[in-house]
Amino acid sequence: MTEPARHGVLFGLLAALSWGVYNVGAEIGQASGFRPVDLTLLRYGGAAVLMLPLLILARHRLPPFRQVAVLTLLVGPVFALCFNQGFQYAPLSHAVVIGPGMSMLVANLLVRWRDGVRLSWNRRIGMGILICGLLTIAADAPPPRQAGGSVLLGDLFFVTSGSLWGCYVYVMGRWRLPPVETTAAIAALATVVFFPLYLLIWGFPRMAPGLWAEQVFYQGAVGGCLAFVIFAATVQRLGAGRAALFSALVPSTAVLLAIPLTGNWPNALQWTGVGVTTLGLIVSLDLRRSGAARLPEAGQGASRG
């Protein structure tokens, strides 16, 4: 592999790890009593506060407002509300399977249909293996969270959030925007739009300060800052289609991270899913090839608006 491709794979693995932490943190937050709107505010508001110094220093290097607005529509409050609302009805195993699976499929289909890039046989076979791994993990599903609740409704929320993220991946691949400055701008714009609505409609719940601090870390630092920046760097180096494949590692990382964070050990079915998804990623990336140059995709080469 070329050096950019090696860096892209490393960033992709780190992004999957960050998403795994964020997903488990969202599960902990909802179990602690936070509402979806609270977690949405913490994701963007926390990120905006943490990245405010950088936003001020880099104000002359920020992407055009039009592009930031489009990205905020895709992965701003609507995306986070759909994701967090899904947790009200469906279990974590569905969240970490449906969302990443839809992201992977949508991003690769857009690369194929919009840019005319043919998917290699390794990519097709690997995506098939990845889907099998995702379904294996999803097969180990607990009952609905609420009596009479609809798991299907929760799944639809995850389908929506995953599709929005897949569109974001594709657009980032075309525009090749700077990862850190773009993340800071998205967080700031999302906070400016969502915070007044939050105060007007919902307001702050009474929660212990320690719980707020815990979710600022999970939602703002990890979900709103770290995962966004690292994944944007992955898209720059691998292109939208290959970068989106790392979304399929989120279930595996969430299952493994649940061991230290919640004390839940994977069962045999979950271990099988971890192994199958890892194999699918290796096949999809085709690491024997000479890196991204052999697999041209949106986001590699000149920027296109």
N, C-alpha and C positions, 0 to 999 in steps of 0.2 A: 504493500500500500504506500501511497504517497504520504508525506508528512501531514498535509491538511486532512487527509482521510483518517489517519491514525488519531489525530487530535479530535476529529469529528466523532469517532467511535467512543473515545474516552469521555467526551462531553455528553454524548448520548446516554452512556451508562450512568454518569453522574446525574443527568436530568431524570432518568427513571428512578434513581435512588431518592432524589428530592421529591418527586411525585408520590412515591411510596410513603415517605414521611408525612407529606401533606394529606394524603388520603386517610391514613390512620389517625392523624390529628383531627381531621374533620369528623371522623367517627367518634373520637373522644369528646370533641366539643359538643356534638349533638347529644351524646349520652350525659353530658354535664348540665344540659339545659339550655344551651345556646340555640337560638332560632336561626333558620337559614339567612335571614336578613342581617343578623348580628355577625355571622361568619363572613358574609359578603362584604360588609363594612370593614371588618378587620383585615380582610385580604387586601383590599385596595387602599384603605386609609392607613393601615399599618405600613404597607409598602411605600406609600407616598411620604409619610413622615420619615421613615428610615432613609429614603433616597432623596430627601429634600436638599441636603447640601450639594449632592452631585447634580441635581436638577438645576440649581442656581449656577454652579460653576460651568456646566455644559450647556447653558441656555442658548448659546450661539451655534451649537452643533446639533440641536434637536431636529428630528424629522419634520417635514411640512405638516401643518395642522390637519390638512385633509387626510393624509395617510394615518396620522395618529387617531383621528376620529373614526376612520373605517376599522382600524384594529380594535379600538375600544368598543365599537358596536359588536365585534365578533367575540372578544374575550374579556369584555368588561362586566358590569353588574348582571346583565341578562344571562351570560354564560355561568357566572358563579351562582346566581339564584337558582337556575335550573339544576346545576350539580348538587347544591346543598338541599334543595327541595326534594330531590330524588331520595335522599337519605331518610326522609320522613316516611317513606312507603317501602322502599326496597333495601336489602341488606348490603353491607360493604362488599361482599363477593360479587354482587351485580354491578356496583359502582365501578370497581376496578377492572371489570371485564367489558361491559358494554361501552362505556365512554372511550377508553383507549382503543377498543376494536373499531368503533366508528371513526375515530380520528385517523387511524391507519388506513382504513378503506377509503374515506373521503379524500384525504390528501393524495393518495396514489391514483384514484380515479380522476381527479382534477388534472394531475400531471399527464395522465394518459389522454384525456379528452380535450383539454384546453391547449396543451403544448405538443400533442402528437408524439410523445415519447413512449415507445413500446417497452413494456415491462419484460425484463429478461425471464427466462424459464426459472432461474434460481429464485428470482423475486416472487414469481407466482407460486412455486412450490413452497417456498419459505412462508409466504403469507397463509397458505393453506395449513401448514403445520402450526403456525402461530394461532390461527383461529381454533384449531383442535385443542391446543393448550388452554386457550381462554375458556372454551366450552367445558373442558375438564375441571377447571377451577370453579366455574359457575355451577357445575352439577352438584357441588357441595353447598347447597343454599339453605339457610335457616328459614323458618316460617315468616310471614309478614310481621312488620314491627307493630302494627296496630290491629286490634280486633276489627275485622271487617275491612281492613285496609286493602288497597289494590297494589300489588307488587308490579302489575303491568303499568300502572300510572307512573310509579317510580322509574321503571325501565324507560318509559317514554321521555322522562326528564333527562335521563342519562344519554339517550339517543340524541336528543337535541343538543346537550352540552358537548358531546363528543363530535357531532357534526360541525358545530361552530368552531371547535378547536382545529379540526381538520382543515377548514377553510382558512383559518388564521395561519396555519403552517404553510399552506400553499401561497398565500399572499406574501408572507415574510420571505419565502423563497424567491418570489419574483422581484420584490423591492430591495432585498439585501440591505436592510436598515441596520444601523449600529445597535448591538444587543442591549447594552446598558442604558444608553440614552433613550432608546425606544421604550424599554420597560418602565423607566422613571416617568416618561411622558404619559404612557397609558395609565399608570397608577394615579398620577395627578389628575388627569382629565376625568377618570372614573370616579374619583373621590369628590371632585367639584360638582359633578352631576348627581351622584347618589346620596351624598351626606345630607343635603337639605331635605330630600324626600324621606330619608330615614328618620330625621328628627320630627318632621311634620306628621308622618303616618304611624311610625312604630315607637320610637324613643328607646332609650337605653334600659335594659332589664337590670334587676338587682342581682348581681353576681359577685362572688368573692374576688378581691383584687388578684389573687394568685391564679384564678381561672382565666381572668382577662389576660394576664401576662403570658400564660401558657398558650392561649390561642393567638396572641400577637406573634409569638414565635412561629407556630405552625402555619397560620394563615398569612401573616404579613411578611415575615422574614423568609420562610421557606416557599410557601405557595405564591406569594406576590412578588418576591424579589429573586431569590436564588434559582428556582425552577425556570422562571421566565428567561432570565439572562442566559443560563447555561443552555437551554434548549434553542434559543435564538442563535447562539454560537454554533450549535450542532447543525441547524438548517443552513447557515452560511457555508459550512465546510462539506456537507454531504448532499445538499439539495433537499427539497421538500419531501419527496417520496421516500428516500432512504431514512431521513431523519424521523419521519412519522412512524417507522417500524419500531422505534424504541418505546413508543407508547404501549406496545403490547407487553413490555417487561414490567409495567406498573403492577399488575396483579401479583406477579412473583415477588417483587420487592415488598409489596404491602403484606403479603403472607409471611415473608421472612421477618420483616420489621415488627410484626405483631408479637413476635416472641419476646424481645426486650421491652417493647412499649406497653403491651397489654397482658403479657404472660400467656398468650394463646399459642400453642404449638401446632404446626400443620399436621393434618392426618395424611394417610397414604395417598388419597386422591389429590390433595393439594400438592404434595411433593411431586406426584406425577405431572401435574400441570406446570409446576416450576421447571421441571426438566424438559418438557415438550416445548414450552415457549422459548426457553433458552436455545434449544436446537433450531427452532424455526427462525430465530433472529440470526443465528450464524449462517444458516442456509440463505436467507434473504439478502444479507449483506455481501455474500460471496467474497470473503476476505482474501481469497487467493488472487483476485483480480487486482489490477494496478490502481485501485482507488477510484475516486469520483470521475476521473477523466474518461474512464471506459463506460460510465453510465451518466451521460449528460441529462440534466434535469432542470426544471425551473429553479432559479436561484443560483445557478452556476453560470458565470459569465457576466455580461453586462446587465445592469439594472434595467428593468422594464416596468413602466408605470401602469 
